Amino acid sequence: MRQGIRRIIDPMPAAPIYLDHNATAPILPEVADAMREASLRYRGNPASQHDAGRQARRALEQARLRIAEMLGVRTTGMDADQLIFTSGGTESNNLALHGLQRAGASPPPADPHLLISAIEHPSIARPAEHLAATSAATLQTLGIDAHGLIRLDELTPLLTPATRVASIMLASNETGVIQPIAAAAEICRRHGTPLHTDATQAVGKIPVDFQALGVDALTATAHKFHGPLGVGILLLRHGVKLEPALFGGFQQAALRPGTESAPLAIGMQTALELWQREATDRRARMTALRDQFEQTLLAGWPAAVVIGGQAPRLPHTSNIALVGLNRQALVMALDLAGVACSSGSACASGSSEPSPTLLAMGLPEALVSSSVRFSLGATTTPAEIDEAARRILNVCNNLRRAG
């Protein structure tokens, strides 16, 4: 397919435009500088008892504390919450789902239930399916409406004393739709069900306050907000029990053993501090750029539809159905035209299957088959948005003529 598309698309322009920040937001220079300095300064293993190890430990714990404070985590007192460093969002999600499910009521109910929403990332959906298959648990799915919002009215009937854990995403990685997690947490709390939220796309994009959300566990990862690849976190509310998935060390209360990295933690801290410093301006700027981008595409391709556009959304995410065109052909053609985008989750982008999220919304096939996700970042400029829209419309017209 790519060779056929190449014949109808101009060669890649000199300046590629990156609109796939939901997959990875490239690391900012300030973050890379902070990590380089930390890598040279903190040479010891944070678990070692000598001076070099103690210096690394102090730096690591300072980064842990600072990240926790910025995310509304209770850090002092007998009821302090926990922040566990992991390798990223996938590990945090797996640890949360497996760890909370295994640490549930004892003895376990005869018919244990798991609950996830229909919009979950594969790093939640696949572990949930695995748990259901290997632990004789029943996996239940909370539906969403045509705007991409979870059906809160369906949550209570799905929760029973046998529900060991629930996981509902804070904001969709595909549509950007922000979910009413605080309300869901209140419902789960009344039923005694631990609630985990995957906040991977929300942290560093909108204000996220762990205590205010009322959830029991929360996932975030640094590379979604211009931090380093390879580091994420799992937040745990005080008193929440978690079974480890790894064994062989005492680090992080043995809940996630293994040598911790002070430079990676400092990189995550720096990226989050940059967001916090610029939060209001960055959100306003990205929202304005997203709206400008969508308006230009809708004017140039009247059949286009902004999916999830009627619901509260992340400021940087735009899922647009360019009706009449094939999403995979579009993504390949846009890549050749120098616009990096996606047809869905990066973890599932090699799949030709339609998006489970869009299918769960009940959208017509014409929208599902033509949807493309564009996501902006802190470095996206108005000039890039204008040029990207121009290239996208040019590609759409070329594909239609070749059609």
LONURO-551585 format. One record per residue (C-alpha): x, y, z negated; residue in one letter; residue number from 1. Coordinates in nm, 2 decimals, always signed. Layout:
// LONURO-551585
        u        v        w   code   pos
        X        Y        Z      A   NUM
...
This chain:
// LONURO-551585
        u        v        w   code   pos
    +0.00    +0.00    +0.00      M     1
    +0.28    +0.24    -0.09      R     2
    +0.43    +0.22    +0.26      Q     3
    +0.10    +0.30    +0.42      G     4
    +0.05    +0.59    +0.19      I     5
    +0.40    +0.72    +0.26      R     6
    +0.32    +0.77    +0.62      R     7
    +0.04    +1.02    +0.54      I     8
    +0.21    +1.21    +0.26      I     9
    +0.48    +1.47    +0.29      D    10
    +0.82    +1.38    +0.14      P    11
    +0.85    +1.45    -0.23      M    12
    +0.90    +1.83    -0.29      P    13
    +1.22    +1.95    -0.45      A    14
    +1.05    +2.01    -0.79      A    15
    +0.86    +1.72    -0.93      P    16
    +0.57    +1.81    -1.17      I    17
    +0.52    +1.59    -1.47      Y    18
    +0.16    +1.55    -1.58      L    19
    +0.18    +1.23    -1.78      D    20
    +0.26    +1.35    -2.13      H    21
    +0.01    +1.10    -2.28      N    22
    +0.24    +0.83    -2.17      A    23
    +0.56    +1.00    -2.30      T    24
    +0.62    +1.37    -2.37      A    25
    +0.98    +1.43    -2.28      P    26
    +1.20    +1.51    -2.57      I    27
    +1.26    +1.88    -2.64      L    28
    +1.62    +2.01    -2.65      P    29
    +1.58    +2.12    -3.01      E    30
    +1.49    +1.77    -3.11      V    31
    +1.78    +1.61    -2.92      A    32
    +2.02    +1.86    -3.08      D    33
    +1.89    +1.78    -3.43      A    34
    +1.92    +1.41    -3.36      M    35
    +2.28    +1.45    -3.23      R    36
    +2.38    +1.64    -3.54      E    37
    +2.22    +1.39    -3.76      A    38
    +2.38    +1.10    -3.58      S    39
    +2.72    +1.25    -3.63      L    40
    +2.66    +1.36    -3.99      R    41
    +2.49    +1.06    -4.14      Y    42
    +2.71    +0.77    -4.06      R    43
    +2.61    +0.53    -4.33      G    44
    +2.33    +0.27    -4.37      N    45
    +2.05    +0.43    -4.59      P    46
    +2.04    +0.11    -4.79      A    47
    +2.41    +0.12    -4.88      S    48
    +2.51    +0.24    -5.23      Q    49
    +2.83    +0.43    -5.13      H    50
    +2.83    +0.81    -5.07      D    51
    +2.78    +0.78    -4.69      A    52
    +2.48    +0.56    -4.75      G    53
    +2.34    +0.79    -5.02      R    54
    +2.37    +1.09    -4.78      Q    55
    +2.18    +0.90    -4.51      A    56
    +1.91    +0.80    -4.77      R    57
    +1.86    +1.16    -4.88      R    58
    +1.82    +1.28    -4.52      A    59
    +1.58    +1.00    -4.44      L    60
    +1.37    +1.06    -4.75      E    61
    +1.36    +1.43    -4.69      Q    62
    +1.24    +1.37    -4.33      A    63
    +0.97    +1.12    -4.47      R    64
    +0.85    +1.38    -4.72      L    65
    +0.84    +1.67    -4.47      R    66
    +0.65    +1.46    -4.21      I    67
    +0.41    +1.35    -4.48      A    68
    +0.35    +1.71    -4.60      E    69
    +0.27    +1.82    -4.24      M    70
    +0.01    +1.55    -4.20      L    71
    -0.18    +1.61    -4.52      G    72
    -0.04    +1.31    -4.70      V    73
    -0.05    +1.31    -5.08      R    74
    +0.32    +1.30    -5.18      T    75
    +0.32    +1.34    -5.56      T    76
    +0.17    +1.19    -5.86      G    77
    +0.06    +0.84    -5.96      M    78
    -0.18    +0.83    -5.66      D    79
    +0.07    +0.92    -5.39      A    80
    +0.01    +0.78    -5.04      D    81
    +0.28    +0.59    -4.84      Q    82
    +0.45    +0.67    -4.51      L    83
    +0.61    +0.37    -4.34      I    84
    +0.85    +0.43    -4.05      F    85
    +0.81    +0.18    -3.76      T    86
    +0.95    +0.15    -3.41      S    87
    +0.64    +0.33    -3.26      G    88
    +0.26    +0.32    -3.21      G    89
    +0.23    -0.04    -3.10      T    90
    +0.42    -0.18    -3.41      E    91
    +0.22    +0.05    -3.64      S    92
    -0.11    -0.06    -3.49      N    93
    -0.02    -0.42    -3.52      N    94
    +0.11    -0.38    -3.87      L    95
    -0.21    -0.20    -3.97      A    96
    -0.45    -0.45    -3.82      L    97
    -0.27    -0.77    -3.92      H    98
    -0.16    -0.63    -4.26      G    99
    -0.50    -0.49    -4.37      L   100
    -0.69    -0.80    -4.25      Q   101
    -0.46    -1.04    -4.43      R   102
    -0.46    -0.83    -4.75      A   103
    -0.84    -0.82    -4.77      G   104
    -1.07    -0.98    -5.02      A   105
    -0.95    -1.29    -5.20      S   106
    -1.07    -1.55    -5.15      P   107
    -1.15    -1.44    -4.79      P   108
    -1.52    -1.46    -4.67      P   109
    -1.62    -1.77    -4.50      A   110
    -1.70    -1.57    -4.18      D   111
    -1.45    -1.28    -4.17      P   112
    -1.53    -0.99    -3.93      H   113
    -1.30    -0.74    -3.75      L   114
    -1.44    -0.42    -3.60      L   115
    -1.28    -0.20    -3.33      I   116
    -1.43    +0.05    -3.10      S   117
    -1.47    +0.01    -2.73      A   118
    -1.21    +0.29    -2.66      I   119
    -0.91    +0.13    -2.83      E   120
    -0.56    +0.12    -2.68      H   121
    -0.43    -0.23    -2.59      P   122
    -0.21    -0.22    -2.90      S   123
    -0.53    -0.25    -3.11      I   124
    -0.75    -0.44    -2.87      A   125
    -0.50    -0.73    -2.80      R   126
    -0.40    -0.78    -3.17      P   127
    -0.77    -0.78    -3.26      A   128
    -0.84    -1.05    -3.00      E   129
    -0.54    -1.25    -3.12      H   130
    -0.66    -1.23    -3.49      L   131
    -1.01    -1.34    -3.39      A   132
    -0.87    -1.63    -3.20      A   133
    -0.63    -1.75    -3.46      T   134
    -0.81    -1.68    -3.79      S   135
    -1.17    -1.79    -3.69      A   136
    -1.28    -1.43    -3.74      A   137
    -1.56    -1.26    -3.55      T   138
    -1.45    -0.96    -3.35      L   139
    -1.72    -0.69    -3.32      Q   140
    -1.70    -0.38    -3.10      T   141
    -1.85    -0.04    -3.17      L   142
    -1.99    +0.11    -2.85      G   143
    -1.95    +0.46    -2.71      I   144
    -2.19    +0.69    -2.53      D   145
    -2.17    +0.84    -2.18      A   146
    -1.96    +1.13    -2.32      H   147
    -1.70    +0.89    -2.46      G   148
    -1.80    +0.94    -2.83      L   149
    -1.84    +0.64    -3.07      I   150
    -2.20    +0.55    -3.16      R   151
    -2.20    +0.64    -3.53      L   152
    -2.56    +0.52    -3.56      D   153
    -2.44    +0.16    -3.47      E   154
    -2.16    +0.16    -3.72      L   155
    -2.36    +0.08    -4.04      T   156
    -2.54    -0.23    -3.89      P   157
    -2.20    -0.37    -3.79      L   158
    -2.04    -0.35    -4.13      L   159
    -2.10    -0.64    -4.37      T   160
    -1.92    -0.77    -4.68      P   161
    -1.73    -1.00    -4.44      A   162
    -1.58    -0.70    -4.25      T   163
    -1.21    -0.71    -4.34      R   164
    -1.09    -0.41    -4.15      V   165
    -1.21    -0.16    -3.89      A   166
    -1.00    +0.05    -3.65      S   167
    -1.13    +0.35    -3.46      I   168
    -0.91    +0.58    -3.25      M   169
    -0.90    +0.94    -3.34      L   170
    -0.88    +1.07    -2.99      A   171
    -0.89    +0.88    -2.66      S   172
    -0.56    +0.84    -2.47      N   173
    -0.77    +0.82    -2.15      E   174
    -1.03    +1.09    -2.18      T   175
    -0.90    +1.30    -2.46      G   176
    -1.24    +1.28    -2.64      V   177
    -1.20    +1.35    -3.01      I   178
    -1.39    +1.11    -3.23      Q   179
    -1.59    +1.19    -3.56      P   180
    -1.35    +0.99    -3.77      I   181
    -1.42    +1.16    -4.10      A   182
    -1.79    +1.06    -4.06      A   183
    -1.69    +0.71    -3.97      A   184
    -1.46    +0.69    -4.27      A   185
    -1.74    +0.79    -4.51      E   186
    -1.96    +0.52    -4.37      I   187
    -1.68    +0.26    -4.40      C   188
    -1.60    +0.37    -4.75      R   189
    -1.96    +0.32    -4.86      R   190
    -1.94    -0.04    -4.73      H   191
    -1.60    -0.11    -4.89      G   192
    -1.43    -0.16    -4.54      T   193
    -1.08    -0.03    -4.49      P   194
    -1.06    +0.20    -4.19      L   195
    -0.75    +0.25    -3.98      H   196
    -0.73    +0.52    -3.71      T   197
    -0.49    +0.53    -3.42      D   198
    -0.40    +0.90    -3.41      A   199
    -0.12    +0.85    -3.15      T   200
    -0.26    +1.10    -2.91      Q   201
    -0.39    +1.35    -3.17      A   202
    -0.08    +1.41    -3.39      V   203
    +0.12    +1.70    -3.25      G   204
    -0.18    +1.81    -3.03      K   205
    -0.45    +1.91    -3.28      I   206
    -0.43    +1.95    -3.66      P   207
    -0.44    +1.61    -3.84      V   208
    -0.50    +1.59    -4.21      D   209
    -0.48    +1.24    -4.35      F   210
    -0.66    +1.32    -4.67      Q   211
    -0.93    +1.52    -4.50      A   212
    -1.00    +1.24    -4.26      L   213
    -1.06    +1.00    -4.54      G   214
    -0.91    +0.70    -4.36      V   215
    -0.72    +0.42    -4.53      D   216
    -0.44    +0.40    -4.26      A   217
    -0.32    +0.61    -3.97      L   218
    -0.08    +0.55    -3.68      T   219
    +0.13    +0.81    -3.51      A   220
    +0.44    +0.80    -3.29      T   221
    +0.70    +1.07    -3.21      A   222
    +0.74    +1.04    -2.83      H   223
    +0.38    +1.16    -2.77      K   224
    +0.46    +1.50    -2.91      F   225
    +0.81    +1.56    -2.76      H   226
    +1.00    +1.36    -3.02      G   227
    +1.23    +1.06    -2.97      P   228
    +1.13    +0.72    -2.84      L   229
    +1.15    +0.44    -3.08      G   230
    +1.01    +0.58    -3.40      V   231
    +0.65    +0.59    -3.54      G   232
    +0.47    +0.59    -3.87      I   233
    +0.20    +0.41    -4.05      L   234
    +0.03    +0.61    -4.33      L   235
    -0.14    +0.42    -4.61      L   236
    -0.37    +0.57    -4.86      R   237
    -0.28    +0.51    -5.22      H   238
    -0.40    +0.17    -5.35      G   239
    -0.45    +0.02    -5.00      V   240
    -0.30    -0.32    -4.98      K   241
    -0.10    -0.43    -4.68      L   242
    +0.07    -0.76    -4.60      E   243
    +0.40    -0.73    -4.41      P   244
    +0.45    -0.87    -4.06      A   245
    +0.83    -0.89    -4.09      L   246
    +1.05    -1.04    -4.36      F   247
    +1.42    -1.03    -4.46      G   248
    +1.47    -0.70    -4.63      G   249
    +1.36    -0.48    -4.91      F   250
    +1.33    -0.15    -4.72      Q   251
    +1.01    +0.05    -4.75      Q   252
    +0.88    -0.16    -5.03      A   253
    +0.93    -0.47    -4.82      A   254
    +0.63    -0.37    -4.61      L   255
    +0.85    -0.30    -4.31      R   256
    +1.20    -0.44    -4.37      P   257
    +1.49    -0.35    -4.15      G   258
    +1.75    -0.07    -4.14      T   259
    +1.59    +0.27    -4.12      E   260
    +1.73    +0.54    -3.89      S   261
    +1.78    +0.88    -4.04      A   262
    +1.84    +1.04    -3.69      P   263
    +1.51    +0.91    -3.55      L   264
    +1.32    +1.02    -3.86      A   265
    +1.48    +1.37    -3.83      I   266
    +1.39    +1.38    -3.46      G   267
    +1.03    +1.31    -3.54      M   268
    +1.04    +1.57    -3.82      Q   269
    +1.18    +1.83    -3.59      T   270
    +0.93    +1.76    -3.31      A   271
    +0.64    +1.79    -3.56      L   272
    +0.78    +2.11    -3.71      E   273
    +0.81    +2.26    -3.37      L   274
    +0.44    +2.18    -3.31      W   275
    +0.34    +2.32    -3.64      Q   276
    +0.53    +2.64    -3.58      R   277
    +0.36    +2.69    -3.24      E   278
    +0.03    +2.50    -3.31      A   279
    -0.22    +2.78    -3.25      T   280
    -0.04    +2.92    -2.94      D   281
    +0.04    +2.59    -2.79      R   282
    -0.32    +2.46    -2.82      R   283
    -0.46    +2.78    -2.68      A   284
    -0.21    +2.78    -2.39      R   285
    -0.27    +2.41    -2.30      M   286
    -0.64    +2.45    -2.32      T   287
    -0.63    +2.74    -2.08      A   288
    -0.40    +2.56    -1.84      L   289
    -0.62    +2.24    -1.85      R   290
    -0.93    +2.45    -1.78      D   291
    -0.77    +2.64    -1.50      Q   292
    -0.64    +2.31    -1.35      F   293
    -0.99    +2.15    -1.37      E   294
    -1.16    +2.45    -1.22      Q   295
    -0.93    +2.46    -0.93      T   296
    -0.97    +2.08    -0.85      L   297
    -1.35    +2.11    -0.89      L   298
    -1.36    +2.40    -0.65      A   299
    -1.14    +2.22    -0.40      G   300
    -1.31    +1.88    -0.43      W   301
    -1.68    +1.94    -0.51      P   302
    -1.75    +1.57    -0.57      A   303
    -1.50    +1.56    -0.85      A   304
    -1.62    +1.49    -1.21      V   305
    -1.44    +1.57    -1.54      V   306
    -1.49    +1.26    -1.75      I   307
    -1.56    +1.34    -2.11      G   308
    -1.58    +1.71    -2.03      G   309
    -1.90    +1.76    -2.23      Q   310
    -1.75    +1.63    -2.56      A   311
    -1.48    +1.78    -2.78      P   312
    -1.14    +1.70    -2.62      R   313
    -0.77    +1.72    -2.68      L   314
    -0.64    +2.04    -2.53      P   315
    -0.39    +1.87    -2.29      H   316
    -0.58    +1.58    -2.15      T   317
    -0.79    +1.58    -1.83      S   318
    -0.95    +1.27    -1.68      N   319
    -1.09    +1.36    -1.34      I   320
    -1.28    +1.13    -1.10      A   321
    -1.19    +1.24    -0.75      L   322
    -1.49    +1.07    -0.61      V   323
    -1.45    +0.90    -0.27      G   324
    -1.09    +0.80    -0.32      L   325
    -0.92    +0.50    -0.48      N   326
    -0.74    +0.57    -0.81      R   327
    -0.44    +0.34    -0.74      Q   328
    -0.39    +0.49    -0.40      A   329
    -0.42    +0.84    -0.55      L   330
    -0.16    +0.78    -0.82      V   331
    +0.09    +0.63    -0.57      M   332
    +0.03    +0.91    -0.32      A   333
    +0.06    +1.18    -0.59      L   334
    +0.39    +1.02    -0.70      D   335
    +0.52    +1.05    -0.35      L   336
    +0.40    +1.41    -0.35      A   337
    +0.59    +1.49    -0.67      G   338
    +0.31    +1.48    -0.92      V   339
    +0.34    +1.23    -1.20      A   340
    +0.01    +1.12    -1.34      C   341
    -0.16    +0.79    -1.45      S   342
    -0.47    +0.58    -1.39      S   343
    -0.50    +0.50    -1.76      G   344
    -0.30    +0.38    -2.05      S   345
    +0.07    +0.34    -1.97      A   346
    +0.07    +0.00    -2.15      C   347
    -0.19    -0.12    -1.90      A   348
    -0.09    +0.09    -1.59      S   349
    +0.04    -0.22    -1.41      G   350
    -0.31    -0.36    -1.41      S   351
    -0.55    -0.32    -1.13      S   352
    -0.85    -0.38    -1.36      E   353
    -1.09    -0.09    -1.42      P   354
    -1.06    +0.10    -1.75      S   355
    -1.25    -0.07    -2.03      P   356
    -1.30    +0.28    -2.18      T   357
    -1.47    +0.41    -1.87      L   358
    -1.68    +0.10    -1.83      L   359
    -1.79    +0.12    -2.19      A   360
    -1.91    +0.47    -2.12      M   361
    -2.15    +0.32    -1.86      G   362
    -2.01    +0.53    -1.58      L   363
    -2.10    +0.45    -1.22      P   364
    -1.84    +0.25    -1.02      E   365
    -1.77    +0.55    -0.80      A   366
    -1.63    +0.74    -1.10      L   367
    -1.45    +0.45    -1.26      V   368
    -1.27    +0.36    -0.94      S   369
    -1.16    +0.71    -0.86      S   370
    -1.05    +0.84    -1.21      S   371
    -0.70    +0.98    -1.26      V   372
    -0.56    +1.10    -1.59      R   373
    -0.35    +1.42    -1.60      F   374
    -0.19    +1.52    -1.93      S   375
    +0.00    +1.84    -2.01      L   376
    +0.28    +1.91    -2.25      G   377
    +0.45    +2.20    -2.44      A   378
    +0.67    +2.27    -2.14      T   379
    +0.40    +2.28    -1.87      T   380
    +0.38    +2.62    -1.70      T   381
    +0.10    +2.80    -1.51      P   382
    +0.31    +2.79    -1.20      A   383
    +0.33    +2.41    -1.23      E   384
    -0.05    +2.38    -1.28      I   385
    -0.12    +2.59    -0.97      D   386
    +0.13    +2.39    -0.76      E   387
    +0.01    +2.06    -0.89      A   388
    -0.35    +2.14    -0.80      A   389
    -0.24    +2.25    -0.46      R   390
    -0.05    +1.92    -0.40      R   391
    -0.34    +1.71    -0.54      I   392
    -0.60    +1.86    -0.31      L   393
    -0.36    +1.83    -0.02      N   394
    -0.31    +1.46    -0.10      V   395
    -0.69    +1.41    -0.14      C   396
    -0.76    +1.56    +0.20      N   397
    -0.48    +1.35    +0.36      N   398
    -0.62    +1.03    +0.21      L   399
    -0.97    +1.12    +0.32      R   400
    -0.86    +1.19    +0.68      R   401
    -0.66    +0.86    +0.68      A   402
    -0.95    +0.68    +0.53      G   403
